[in-house]
Amino acid sequence: MHNLIEQLIEKFPLIPPLQRAEPICWLNEQVNDEQSFPFSMAMVYEVEARLKRFAPYFEAAFPEMQEYEGIIESPIMEIRRMKAYLENTYETKIEGKLLLKCDHQLPIAGSVKARGGIYEIVKHAESLAIQHGLLSIEDDYSQLYDERFRQFFQSYKIAVGSTGNLGLSIGIISAKLGFHVTVHMSMDAKEWKKQLLRDLGVTVIEYEADYSEAVKQGRLEAEQDVTCHFVDDENSLDLFAGYAVAALRVKAQLEAENITVNEEHPLFVYLPCGVGGAPGGISYGLKQLYGSNVHIFFAEPTQSPCMLLGMMTGLHDEIDVAQIGLTNVTEADGLAVGRASKFVGAHMATIVSGCYTVEDAFLFESLQEMYNSEHIFMEPSAHAGFFGPIQLARKGLGCVEQYGLKPFMQNAHHLIWSTGGSLVPDEWRNHYLQK
């Protein structure tokens, strides 16, 4: 391993500052519109259709969904005060508008994991019900809330490995449908997330190891039970498709606000990244819809830059942040992943414009200012995106010159993608706000 690290240091000048846990930015020179992917937008449109079929069920099972007409989605809003704060504090100019995609308030599960996690489970439930002659796609899906369906689903199991938010998403919807659910939680998962799941009747198995071990053990346990469906955050196409549907909604939302995205009005998107599934799916969808007019950056903690390390070296899941001396310990629990998904990392090679790292101290600074200035609470990991526009303004992230964007930056839109926060208990909110 020592020889490997020496070779990487010689080949990649960013490895030493990465080892020192300094905030850095890596630019992807392979990004282009030519993509080879075992996936298609047809799968994303299938997600949209299936979720619409389930809308009556969501309204019946979750009363708060009635105001959303059963659609799991969050708004986009401009955050002028936060933009002014970042410019003043970091003595830089963020050209264009600063927007927030409010996935911290996604209904049902309160995080970016809601779309993908809930989608995979309802697809599995639909398949079982149709297979056993209990349902057809022409039916009113609100009937899935009937006790007879809960009794039926109790014969089946769901399992998932998680640092927290995916576990919440899977646990909440699976328990509501009637499945027996087991969530394998890594050491980074917050206690309140474990307790919320237990209160719903979900079995939570805790590990002293990190995310990768929780996923590994969950997968092994599920393989021994034919009635158990394992939600694989590292490799699931259904999860990926569920996340990608967000791009369709973003496009519709921007158009509704008369926000144009083209060569002269570039869109920059900043996505907090853990193992890569949610940001990967969202990025795929956005790139399919906007092509070279969207520029996407993944944000990771300085101690957990698994996607940056994997993509930069081309080793993807064959290298762990521990191999370069990092701890993978961060307050951004949803981003505490030491080894990236090979499935996502390999296919982001032509999609993502770059990755950058951010210190935990910035996350809490941003959290407190966002609450004070915009009256919005988001959990720490959700603030990783805010460091992106600062880096762009300071360094240009290369793409401004590379794509000839400098004349159009005053027309740019910067979309910070929030990832979680609405389910955080008051005790923990106060803790974060006082750090």
N, C-alpha and C positions, 0 to 999 in steps of 0.2 A: 504493500500500500504506500509505503514511504516513497518508492520510486515513481509511483503513479502521481502522487502529489507534486513531486519535483518536476515531472514532465508537464503537469498542468500549469504550474507556476511559470515555467519557461515559455509555454505557448499562450497563456492567457494572463496578461498584466493585471487584470482585475482580481485575480485570486488572492494576492496578499492583502489588499484592503478588505476583501470579503472575509478573510480569516480574522482580521482585526475587528470585525463587526462594525465597520464604518459604513455610513450610508453611501451607496454607489448606484450608478446607473449603467446598465448594459444595453447596447443598441443591437437589434437584430438585422444583420445585413442581408438575410435571405428573404425578408418579407416581400411579398408580391401577390398578385391576384391569381396566379396559377396554383391551384390546389388539387392535390390527390388525396381523397378522403373517403373512407368506407361509410359514407353518410350522405344524406341529401336533404334539401329543403322540403321534399315531399314528406319526410318523417316529421318535420317540424309542423307542417300543416295538419298532419294526422294528430299530433298532440293537441293542436288548437281545437280540432273537431271533437276529440274525445273529452277534453276538459269542458267543452260546451255541453256535451251530453250529461256530464256529471254536475253541471251547475245547479240543477234542481236538488240533487242530493246534498251539495254543500250548503244550500240555503236551509234545508230541512235539519241537517245535523249540526250546523253552526249558525245560530241566529244572527250573529254579527255579519254573516255573509249576505244577508238580504239587501243591505244597502249597496253591495257590490254586484247585485244580480247574479251571485254565484261565481263570479270571475275572480280568480286570485291574482290581483295586480296592485301595483303601487303607483303613486303619481310622480311627476317630475316637477321640480320647482326651482326657480332662480334664487340664489343665496347671495345677495349683494353685500350684506353686512359681513359675512364670512370672507368674501373676496377682499373687501377693504382691510380686514384684519390681517389676512395673509400677506397682502401687499405691503402694509405698513410694518408688520413685524419682521418680515424677511427682506425688506427694502428692495422689492422687485415689482415689476409690472406684469400682471396677468392680462394679456390682451384678449378681448372678446368676453363672452358671458360665462359665468360659473354656475353650473346647474347641478342639482342633486337628484339622483334616482333613489327614491325613498323605500328601498327594500327592507329597511329596519322596521317598517310598519306593514309589511305584507300580512294580510289576514291569515288566520289559523295558526301559522307557525312563527310569524314575526321575524323572518330572515330570508336571505336570498335562496336558502335551501328549500323554501316552501314549494316553489314550482316543480323542480325536479323530483324531490322526495315524494311529494304527494302524488305527482303524476305516475311514478313507477308503481306505487301501491294501488292506485285506482285502476291502472291498466291490468295489473295482476288480478285484482278483485273482479273486474269485468270479465276477464278471460275465464276464471273459474266459474262464475255464475252462468255465463253463456254455455260453457262446456257441459254443465250439469242441467241445462235446460231451464234455468231459473230466470233468464233474462234474454232479451233481444235488443239490438241497438235502436229499435223503433220505440221501445218502452219509455215510460216516464221514470227516470232514474231516482226520483225521490223515494221510490219504494225500497231502495237499498237501505233506507234508515229503519225499515220494519224489523221487528224482532226475529222474524224467520230468517232473514239474511244474516243477522248477527249470530244466530245459532249455527248457520251453515259455515260461516267464516271461522268459527271457533274450532273447527276441525283442522285448521291450517295455521302455520307459523310464519313469522317474519323475523329476520335477523339483520343487523347492520353494525358496522364498526364506525365510531365517530369520535371527534373531539368535542362535540356538543350540538351544534345547530342542525346537522343532518339527522342526528339521533332524535332531536325534538320533532323535526318534520315527520320522520318515519314513525316515531312512537305515537304522536298525537293522532294522525290519520288512521294508522293501523288499529290502534286501540278503539277508536270510534267505530270502525267497521266491524270489529269483533275478533280480529286476529289475536293470537298469542304472540307477543312481541318481546324480543330480547335485543337490548342495545349494549354492545361491547364498548365501554368508554375508556379512553386513554387517560393517563395521569393528568393531562392538561385540562380536562373537562371541569367546568365549574360545578361546585356542589349543588347550587340551586337548580342547575339543569338536570342533574341526576335525580334530585328530589321531586321536581315537577313530573318527571317520567314515572317515578315510583308511585306518585299520587294518582296517576292515571291507570295503575295496574301493570305497568311495563316492568319487565325484569331487567335490571341494570347490573351488568358485570363489570367491575372495575379492575384496571390493570395498573401496575406500577411502571409499566413501559409506555412508550409513546404510541402515537396513532397507528403506525405500521403494524405493531404487534396486536393491537386491538382488532384491526381489520383481518389480520392473518388468523387469529383465533376464532373470530366470528365466522369466517369462511370455512374453516375446518369443521367447526361444529355443525354448520348448516349442511355440509356435504354428507353428513352421516344420517340425515333425516329427510326422506323424500317428500314430506309434507311442508318442508321449510323453504321459503324463498329468501335468498340472500341478496341484499341490496349492496352492490359492489361499487363503492364510490370511486374506485380507481379505473374501472373498465366498463361500466354499464352504459350501453347505448340509450336505454330508456331514460336514465337520469340525464344524460347529456342532451337528449332531445327535449326533455322537460325544461331544462335550463335555457335552451336555445330559443324557446317560444317567446322569451322576454324581448328578443330583438324585434319581433313583429309588433309587439305592443309599444315599444319605444318609437318605432317609425311612425305609428299612428298618432302617438302622443305629440311628437315633434311637429307633425303636419298639422295637428289640431291647433297648435300654438303658433302656426305660420313660421316655424323655424326650418329654414332651408339647409340641406346638407348637400354640397357639391364641391367642385374644385375650389371655388372662390369662397366657400363657407365650410371649411374643414371641421370635422367632429373629432375631438380627442376624448377617449374614454379611459378611466383609471379604475382598475378592478383589483380589490384585495384578493390574494391568491393563497390557498393552502395546498391541497393535493392537486388542484387544478380543474376539477370537474365543472363546478358552477361557472367560474370565469371563462373556462374553455368553451362551454356550450354557448354562453352569451356572445363571446367573441366570434365564434363560427357564424352565428346568425347575423350579427352586425356586418361582418365582412361580406357575407353573401348578399346582403341588402344594399350596402354602401360602397363596396369595393375599395378603390384607392382613396376614397374621400373620408374614410374613417381610420384613425390611428390609435391603436389600443396598447395600453401598458399595464402589466401586472405589478402589483405592489406586495412586498413581503417584508416581514420583520428581519432585522439585521442578523438575528440568531437562527432564523429558519428560512433561508433563501433557496428552498429546494428546487423550485421551477427555474429560477435564474441560473443556478449551478448546473442543473440538468440540461437546459437548453443551450447555454453558452458552451459547454464542453461537448455536447452531443451525446452524453452518456445517459441522460434522462433518469430512469429508475435504477441505473447501475451504480449510482453514486449517492451517498448520504451526506448531509451537512456535517455529521459527526466526523467524517473522514478528513475534513479540512479544519477540524478543531472547534467547531461551533457546538453550542449546547442544545439547540432546539428548545430553549426555554424562553417563553415570552408571555406577556399578559394578554396578547392577542390570541386567545385559545383556539379560535377557529382557523388560525393560520399556522399553528404549531405542528408542522409536518416536516419530517426530515428527509423524506424521499418522495419525489414527484411521481405522478401517474405517467407511465410510459405512453399509454394510449393518448393522453391529452398532450403531453409535452412534444411528442414526435409530430403531432398534427398541428401544433401551433407554430411550427417552424416557419411557415410562410404567412402566418396570420398576424401574430403579435409583433408590434414595432419594437418592443423592448421590455425590460423588467428593471425595477429599482427597489432598493431596500430602505427601510425607515426604522428609526429607533423608537422604542416603547415610550420614551419621554415625550416625543412629538405626539403620539397617539393620545396621551392624556391631556396634553396642552390643547390639542384640537377638540377633544371631547368637551372640555370645560368651556372653551370659547364658543363652540357651536351651541351649547346649552344656554350660555349667557346672551349671545347675540341673536341667535335665530330661534331660541326656545325649542330646540330639537335635541332629544337624547338618542345617542347611538352607542352601542358597546365599543370597546377599544379597537377591536379588529376592523370595525367599519370605517375607521378614520385613516387607514393606510392610504386610501386614495387621495387624500388632501395634499399629500406631499408631492404628488405628480405635477400639478401645475406650477409649483415652486421650482421643481427641477427643470421643467420645460422653459420657464422664464429665465432661469439662471444659465442654463447650458444649451438650450435649444433642442436638447435630446437628439441632435443630429438630423432628425427628420425634417425640421423646418427648412434647412438648406438643401437636404437631399431631394426633397420633393418640390422645391421651389415655392414653399408656402409663405415665405416672409411677407410678400405684399398683401397676403390675405389674412394675416393673423388677427387683425382688428375685427374681422368677421367670424372669428373662430368660436366654437362652442366647446366648453370643457365640461364633460359629464362625469361627476364623481359618483361611483356606484356604492351606495350604502349596503351593508350586509346583515345587520341585526341590531336589536335593541328593545323592541316594544314589550317583550316578555320578561325583561330584567326586573326582578323584585326591587321595591323601594330601598331596602337595606343595601343592596348592591349598587344601586344608582348613587346613593349618597356616598358610598365608599369610593366609587370611581370619581365622583365630582370633587372629592376632598383630597385625592391623591396628589 
